[in-house]
Amino acid sequence: MLLFIDLNRTSRVFGYSIAALSLPELPTVRATSLFLSEFIRHCSQREEALFVVSHNASDLLSSVLKAVGGGVPRHMLEPMTDVLLAMNKHCPDLLAAGLMNMVTQEGFPSGAVSRTQKEAFAKSVLR
């Protein structure tokens, strides 16, 4: 796959994609989440993909969880769930570690979410 020839470029493209998740245009967020989901799908097949995802997992989960926590309008949540589902299926250890880290952070992703609610969310995602 052409994308994995230069890991520096691949990592930058992945980082730009994470940043694009916060854009206010639904078509852009859908396209970005599709790219990220497909990229994550290759973690089980390509060592390079796993390397890039593992080095950017905290930024990716932070962006997605902030969106789910109220950072984006509701009509833009579906693409975010696609990324979570892809991580749950293809990188469950990275997702579990990221969610457990999220549970321990005060005020993340929103000050209105209690630790109990975050734990329940993490358990429901990891099923």
Backbone as ProteinMPNN parsed JSONL, in Angstrom:
{"seq_chain_A": "MLLFIDLNRTSRVFGYSIAALSLPELPTVRATSLFLSEFIRHCSQREEALFVVSHNASDLLSSVLKAVGGGVPRHMLEPMTDVLLAMNKHCPDLLAAGLMNMVTQEGFPSGAVSRTQKEAFAKSVLR", "coords_chain_A": {"N_chain_A": [[0.841, -1.166, 0.0], [0.617, 2.134, -0.882], [0.485, 4.237, 0.949], [1.96, 3.513, 3.184], [4.672, 3.741, 2.673], [6.383, 5.809, 3.574], [6.746, 6.343, 6.843], [6.825, 8.675, 8.384], [5.412, 10.582, 6.864], [2.993, 9.241, 6.729], [2.23, 9.215, 9.401], [1.896, 11.959, 9.787], [-0.251, 12.475, 8.027], [-2.198, 10.973, 9.301], [-2.349, 12.409, 11.695], [-3.283, 14.887, 10.704], [-5.76, 14.044, 9.908], [-6.964, 13.456, 12.326], [-7.151, 16.039, 13.345], [-8.964, 17.056, 11.495], [-11.33, 15.945, 12.309], [-12.488, 17.704, 14.052], [-13.574, 19.7, 12.586], [-16.295, 21.801, 11.422], [-17.906, 20.822, 9.352], [-20.1, 18.405, 8.258], [-19.87, 16.546, 5.986], [-17.061, 16.509, 5.659], [-16.181, 15.535, 8.13], [-17.381, 13.012, 8.067], [-16.034, 11.823, 5.861], [-13.424, 11.886, 6.842], [-13.648, 10.283, 9.149], [-14.262, 7.88, 7.94], [-11.865, 7.402, 6.53], [-10.101, 7.189, 8.761], [-11.239, 4.985, 10.091], [-10.895, 2.955, 8.188], [-8.121, 2.969, 8.033], [-7.472, 2.167, 10.642], [-8.526, -0.364, 10.523], [-6.562, -1.752, 9.208], [-4.681, -2.305, 11.118], [-4.483, -4.869, 12.178], [-3.375, -6.194, 10.09], [-1.156, -4.88, 9.054], [1.937, -3.953, 10.22], [2.957, -1.385, 10.16], [0.703, 0.239, 10.172], [-0.355, -0.303, 12.708], [1.717, 0.748, 14.246], [1.556, 3.528, 13.632], [-1.07, 4.126, 14.481], [-0.924, 3.403, 17.202], [0.919, 5.292, 18.141], [-0.513, 7.6, 17.873], [-2.849, 7.26, 19.188], [-3.786, 8.342, 21.65], [-4.286, 11.05, 21.036], [-6.212, 10.72, 19.044], [-8.314, 9.377, 20.422], [-8.833, 11.305, 22.366], [-9.824, 13.43, 20.814], [-12.119, 12.226, 19.671], [-13.573, 11.491, 21.967], [-13.988, 13.964, 23.196], [-15.729, 15.05, 21.345], [-17.901, 13.264, 21.559], [-18.525, 13.789, 24.172], [-19.922, 16.15, 24.07], [-18.803, 18.082, 22.498], [-19.412, 18.479, 19.843], [-22.189, 19.072, 17.585], [-25.14, 16.977, 17.823], [-25.862, 15.734, 15.387], [-23.475, 15.16, 14.245], [-22.291, 13.051, 15.489], [-22.398, 10.341, 14.696], [-20.297, 9.645, 12.786], [-18.141, 9.703, 14.568], [-18.618, 7.569, 16.258], [-18.161, 5.495, 14.519], [-15.382, 5.454, 14.326], [-14.704, 4.749, 16.953], [-15.859, 2.177, 17.028], [-14.295, 0.866, 15.095], [-11.798, 0.945, 16.348], [-12.409, -0.594, 18.582], [-12.818, -3.074, 17.454], [-10.427, -3.655, 16.014], [-8.193, -2.659, 17.393], [-8.356, -3.275, 20.252], [-6.924, -3.219, 22.701], [-5.572, -0.771, 22.722], [-7.764, 0.953, 22.711], [-9.031, 0.272, 25.137], [-7.051, 1.022, 27.0], [-6.919, 3.773, 26.477], [-9.531, 4.586, 27.139], [-9.631, 3.96, 29.864], [-7.738, 5.732, 30.787], [-9.077, 8.09, 30.235], [-11.176, 7.948, 32.05], [-9.941, 8.502, 34.47], [-9.218, 11.158, 34.3], [-10.002, 14.285, 35.525], [-12.746, 16.359, 34.728], [-12.722, 15.752, 32.042], [-14.342, 14.303, 29.323], [-15.912, 16.45, 29.612], [-16.953, 18.792, 32.054], [-19.397, 18.227, 33.096], [-19.741, 15.536, 33.302], [-19.737, 12.751, 35.342], [-17.456, 10.642, 37.221], [-18.519, 8.084, 37.536], [-20.351, 7.966, 35.426], [-18.547, 8.108, 33.296], [-17.154, 5.715, 33.675], [-19.232, 3.88, 33.225], [-19.77, 4.442, 30.537], [-17.312, 3.696, 29.358], [-17.306, 0.936, 29.925], [-19.547, 0.125, 28.464], [-18.742, 0.665, 25.85], [-16.571, -1.03, 25.533], [-17.641, -3.587, 25.473]], "CA_chain_A": [[0.0, 0.0, 0.0], [1.421, 3.327, -1.095], [0.449, 5.107, 2.121], [2.895, 3.081, 4.217], [6.06, 3.805, 2.218], [7.103, 6.727, 4.462], [5.977, 6.397, 8.095], [6.706, 10.068, 8.831], [4.282, 11.168, 6.134], [1.779, 8.535, 7.138], [1.873, 9.715, 10.732], [1.381, 13.331, 9.622], [-1.582, 12.37, 7.423], [-3.078, 10.501, 10.366], [-2.533, 13.551, 12.592], [-4.172, 15.848, 10.043], [-7.101, 13.461, 9.923], [-7.485, 13.665, 13.681], [-7.525, 17.452, 13.421], [-10.135, 17.281, 10.651], [-12.534, 15.513, 13.029], [-13.061, 18.827, 14.799], [-14.134, 20.69, 11.662], [-17.753, 21.882, 11.571], [-18.641, 20.341, 8.18], [-20.434, 16.99, 8.377], [-19.244, 15.708, 4.953], [-15.632, 16.394, 5.937], [-16.026, 14.647, 9.283], [-17.716, 11.659, 7.6], [-14.932, 11.327, 5.039], [-12.281, 11.689, 7.726], [-13.882, 9.117, 10.004], [-14.15, 6.709, 7.068], [-10.43, 7.183, 6.342], [-9.522, 6.704, 10.011], [-11.751, 3.632, 10.343], [-10.21, 2.051, 7.256], [-6.719, 2.911, 8.462], [-7.453, 1.353, 11.86], [-8.825, -1.737, 10.107], [-5.319, -2.367, 8.751], [-3.784, -2.558, 12.255], [-4.276, -6.306, 12.362], [-2.712, -6.743, 8.903], [0.091, -4.17, 8.736], [2.662, -3.469, 11.383], [3.109, 0.064, 10.024], [-0.565, 0.856, 10.586], [-0.415, -0.413, 14.162], [2.695, 1.7, 14.769], [1.015, 4.882, 13.506], [-2.251, 4.255, 15.344], [-0.526, 3.37, 18.612], [1.589, 6.543, 18.491], [-1.474, 8.701, 17.799], [-4.105, 6.803, 19.791], [-4.289, 9.248, 22.69], [-4.853, 12.227, 20.368], [-7.437, 10.29, 18.361], [-9.362, 9.15, 21.419], [-9.158, 12.59, 22.975], [-10.672, 14.159, 19.873], [-13.408, 11.537, 19.541], [-14.298, 11.546, 23.24], [-14.451, 15.336, 23.378], [-16.906, 15.196, 20.488], [-18.992, 12.496, 22.169], [-18.843, 14.451, 25.435], [-20.676, 17.376, 23.863], [-18.014, 19.04, 21.745], [-19.96, 18.67, 18.497], [-23.64, 18.863, 17.544], [-25.539, 15.568, 17.789], [-25.915, 15.163, 14.046], [-22.113, 14.836, 13.825], [-21.755, 12.006, 16.354], [-22.32, 9.022, 14.067], [-18.944, 9.337, 12.295], [-17.238, 9.477, 15.699], [-18.839, 6.211, 16.742], [-17.516, 4.581, 13.569], [-13.971, 5.366, 14.707], [-14.661, 3.953, 18.182], [-16.135, 0.781, 16.682], [-13.117, 0.33, 14.41], [-10.77, 0.708, 17.362], [-12.861, -1.694, 19.432], [-12.675, -4.323, 16.712], [-9.091, -3.919, 15.492], [-7.164, -2.248, 18.363], [-9.072, -3.193, 21.53], [-6.042, -2.88, 23.821], [-5.356, 0.684, 22.675], [-9.017, 1.596, 23.104], [-9.233, 0.057, 26.575], [-6.101, 1.868, 27.736], [-7.336, 5.167, 26.316], [-10.763, 4.835, 27.904], [-9.308, 3.947, 31.288], [-7.059, 7.0, 31.027], [-10.117, 9.109, 30.214], [-11.955, 7.841, 33.288], [-9.193, 9.081, 35.587], [-9.001, 12.599, 34.116], [-11.079, 15.162, 36.003], [-13.22, 17.369, 33.787], [-12.605, 15.313, 30.648], [-14.346, 15.248, 28.217], [-16.745, 17.581, 29.991], [-17.105, 18.917, 33.493], [-20.734, 17.774, 33.476], [-19.761, 14.074, 33.319], [-19.14, 12.22, 36.563], [-16.586, 9.473, 37.049], [-19.397, 6.921, 37.382], [-20.861, 7.99, 34.054], [-17.438, 7.776, 32.409], [-16.899, 4.277, 33.806], [-20.313, 3.172, 32.54], [-19.545, 4.624, 29.105], [-16.171, 2.864, 28.97], [-17.732, -0.476, 29.957], [-20.467, -0.149, 27.358], [-17.988, 0.694, 24.588], [-15.649, -2.163, 25.477], [-18.341, -4.884, 25.374]], "C_chain_A": [[0.895, 1.24, 0.0], [1.515, 4.21, 0.154], [1.529, 4.758, 3.136], [4.359, 3.13, 3.8], [6.894, 4.673, 3.155], [6.285, 6.916, 5.736], [5.845, 7.811, 8.642], [5.519, 10.741, 8.16], [2.971, 10.533, 6.558], [1.298, 9.035, 8.494], [1.322, 11.139, 10.656], [-0.02, 13.317, 9.022], [-2.599, 11.924, 8.48], [-3.365, 11.637, 11.35], [-3.44, 14.618, 12.005], [-5.607, 15.345, 10.048], [-7.75, 13.62, 11.297], [-7.942, 15.107, 13.838], [-8.791, 17.734, 12.617], [-11.429, 16.823, 11.317], [-13.219, 16.663, 13.758], [-13.637, 19.913, 13.89], [-15.658, 20.68, 11.716], [-18.559, 21.339, 10.386], [-18.855, 18.837, 8.275], [-19.815, 16.137, 7.267], [-17.74, 15.499, 5.176], [-15.388, 15.423, 7.08], [-16.36, 13.211, 8.887], [-16.565, 11.052, 6.798], [-13.702, 11.025, 5.894], [-12.462, 10.461, 8.598], [-13.824, 7.827, 9.189], [-12.673, 6.38, 6.821], [-9.808, 6.589, 7.599], [-9.969, 5.278, 10.321], [-11.063, 2.613, 9.444], [-8.741, 1.89, 7.632], [-6.593, 1.99, 9.669], [-7.705, -0.112, 11.519], [-7.56, -2.474, 9.681], [-4.346, -2.669, 9.885], [-3.492, -4.047, 12.433], [-3.489, -6.923, 11.207], [-1.333, -6.123, 8.65], [0.708, -3.607, 10.003], [2.81, -1.947, 11.36], [1.853, 0.792, 10.5], [-0.689, 0.823, 12.105], [0.537, 0.574, 14.82], [2.122, 3.12, 14.759], [-0.168, 5.087, 14.442], [-1.836, 4.277, 16.81], [0.166, 4.657, 19.042], [0.652, 7.753, 18.469], [-2.795, 8.383, 18.505], [-4.65, 7.779, 20.826], [-4.904, 10.505, 22.079], [-6.173, 11.888, 19.678], [-8.571, 10.106, 19.354], [-9.774, 10.438, 22.111], [-10.119, 13.378, 22.092], [-12.068, 13.542, 19.778], [-14.219, 11.668, 20.829], [-14.76, 12.963, 23.584], [-15.709, 15.587, 22.548], [-18.104, 14.493, 21.102], [-19.447, 13.16, 23.467], [-19.556, 15.783, 25.282], [-19.949, 18.423, 23.049], [-18.498, 19.309, 20.329], [-21.481, 18.518, 18.565], [-23.978, 17.375, 17.367], [-25.521, 14.954, 16.397], [-24.524, 14.783, 13.525], [-21.5, 13.703, 14.65], [-21.569, 10.662, 15.662], [-20.924, 8.714, 13.503], [-17.947, 9.057, 13.423], [-17.388, 8.053, 16.232], [-18.223, 5.184, 15.803], [-16.045, 4.387, 13.916], [-13.824, 4.524, 15.974], [-14.898, 2.477, 17.89], [-14.948, 0.134, 15.983], [-12.005, 0.042, 15.411], [-11.141, -0.475, 18.246], [-12.639, -3.039, 18.744], [-11.222, -4.659, 16.385], [-7.953, -3.535, 16.435], [-7.779, -2.177, 19.762], [-8.192, -2.813, 22.716], [-5.773, -1.381, 23.884], [-6.604, 1.428, 23.134], [-9.237, 1.461, 24.609], [-8.307, 0.946, 27.401], [-6.5, 3.337, 27.657], [-8.584, 5.505, 27.117], [-10.487, 4.838, 29.404], [-8.557, 5.221, 31.682], [-8.08, 8.135, 31.1], [-10.915, 9.118, 31.516], [-11.25, 8.55, 34.436], [-8.987, 10.593, 35.478], [-10.223, 13.396, 34.586], [-11.455, 16.166, 34.923], [-13.099, 16.985, 32.328], [-13.66, 14.264, 30.378], [-15.183, 16.486, 28.499], [-16.845, 17.611, 31.507], [-18.446, 18.403, 33.998], [-20.83, 16.25, 33.596], [-19.05, 13.583, 34.57], [-18.26, 11.013, 36.254], [-17.418, 8.207, 36.834], [-19.953, 6.841, 35.963], [-19.771, 7.623, 33.063], [-17.118, 6.285, 32.467], [-17.975, 3.458, 33.088], [-20.158, 3.278, 31.033], [-18.418, 3.716, 28.63], [-16.562, 1.385, 28.931], [-18.647, -0.8, 28.788], [-19.757, -0.156, 26.01], [-17.139, -0.571, 24.452], [-16.336, -3.529, 25.41], [-18.18, -5.496, 24.038]], "O_chain_A": [[1.818, 1.352, 0.806], [2.538, 4.86, 0.374], [1.972, 5.633, 3.88], [5.212, 2.605, 4.516], [8.016, 4.296, 3.496], [5.246, 7.575, 5.713], [4.853, 8.122, 9.301], [4.714, 11.396, 8.823], [1.961, 11.218, 6.723], [0.104, 9.248, 8.703], [0.387, 11.484, 11.38], [-0.887, 14.07, 9.465], [-3.716, 12.438, 8.538], [-4.503, 11.804, 11.788], [-4.269, 15.193, 12.71], [-6.55, 16.126, 10.177], [-8.947, 13.889, 11.401], [-9.005, 15.365, 14.401], [-9.605, 18.566, 13.018], [-12.511, 17.265, 10.931], [-14.413, 16.59, 14.046], [-14.132, 20.931, 14.374], [-16.253, 19.648, 12.026], [-19.789, 21.392, 10.416], [-17.889, 18.078, 8.362], [-19.27, 15.076, 7.574], [-17.217, 14.418, 4.905], [-14.49, 14.584, 7.007], [-15.684, 12.282, 9.331], [-16.172, 9.909, 7.03], [-13.024, 10.02, 5.683], [-11.527, 9.678, 8.769], [-13.385, 6.793, 9.694], [-12.274, 5.217, 6.894], [-9.074, 5.604, 7.525], [-9.167, 4.455, 10.762], [-10.693, 1.529, 9.896], [-8.19, 0.792, 7.554], [-5.711, 1.132, 9.713], [-7.151, -1.002, 12.164], [-7.497, -3.699, 9.784], [-3.282, -3.238, 9.638], [-2.38, -4.429, 12.797], [-2.992, -8.043, 11.324], [-0.45, -6.775, 8.092], [0.066, -2.874, 10.755], [2.79, -1.298, 12.406], [1.937, 1.834, 11.15], [-1.085, 1.814, 12.718], [0.201, 1.174, 15.841], [2.197, 3.83, 15.763], [-0.256, 6.111, 15.121], [-2.346, 5.089, 17.582], [0.02, 5.078, 20.19], [0.996, 8.812, 18.992], [-3.747, 9.157, 18.421], [-5.857, 8.018, 20.872], [-5.936, 10.978, 22.554], [-7.127, 12.665, 19.72], [-9.669, 10.623, 19.149], [-10.953, 10.633, 22.408], [-11.11, 13.928, 22.575], [-13.073, 14.253, 19.803], [-15.422, 11.928, 20.782], [-15.813, 13.138, 24.197], [-16.637, 16.258, 23.0], [-19.197, 15.057, 21.16], [-20.625, 13.097, 23.818], [-19.773, 16.48, 26.274], [-20.433, 19.548, 22.921], [-18.048, 20.257, 19.685], [-22.002, 17.905, 19.496], [-23.179, 16.613, 16.822], [-25.2, 13.775, 16.244], [-24.412, 14.151, 12.475], [-20.308, 13.425, 14.521], [-20.657, 9.916, 16.016], [-20.415, 7.615, 13.723], [-17.018, 8.267, 13.253], [-16.406, 7.414, 16.61], [-17.807, 4.113, 16.245], [-15.521, 3.278, 13.81], [-12.928, 3.684, 16.063], [-14.212, 1.618, 18.445], [-14.628, -1.024, 16.25], [-11.345, -0.994, 15.327], [-10.277, -1.27, 18.617], [-12.307, -4.028, 19.398], [-10.824, -5.821, 16.468], [-6.843, -4.046, 16.284], [-7.73, -1.124, 20.397], [-8.661, -2.154, 23.643], [-5.749, -0.791, 24.964], [-6.512, 2.417, 23.86], [-9.591, 2.433, 25.276], [-8.733, 1.55, 28.385], [-6.427, 4.06, 28.651], [-8.682, 6.584, 27.702], [-11.061, 5.647, 30.134], [-8.729, 5.727, 32.791], [-7.957, 9.034, 31.931], [-11.284, 10.18, 32.018], [-11.91, 9.141, 35.291], [-8.621, 11.239, 36.46], [-11.334, 13.195, 34.096], [-10.585, 16.753, 34.28], [-13.35, 17.814, 31.454], [-13.833, 13.376, 31.213], [-15.17, 17.448, 27.731], [-16.825, 16.568, 32.16], [-18.613, 18.17, 35.195], [-21.886, 15.727, 33.952], [-17.904, 13.95, 34.83], [-18.319, 10.444, 35.164], [-17.047, 7.354, 36.028], [-20.015, 5.761, 35.376], [-20.028, 6.909, 32.094], [-16.844, 5.662, 31.442], [-17.67, 2.467, 32.426], [-20.391, 2.302, 30.32], [-18.554, 3.038, 27.611], [-16.187, 0.668, 28.004], [-18.54, -1.869, 28.188], [-20.138, -0.914, 25.118], [-17.013, -1.115, 23.355], [-15.648, -4.543, 25.298], [-18.702, -6.582, 23.789]]}, "name": "protein", "num_of_chains": 1, "seq": "MLLFIDLNRTSRVFGYSIAALSLPELPTVRATSLFLSEFIRHCSQREEALFVVSHNASDLLSSVLKAVGGGVPRHMLEPMTDVLLAMNKHCPDLLAAGLMNMVTQEGFPSGAVSRTQKEAFAKSVLR"}
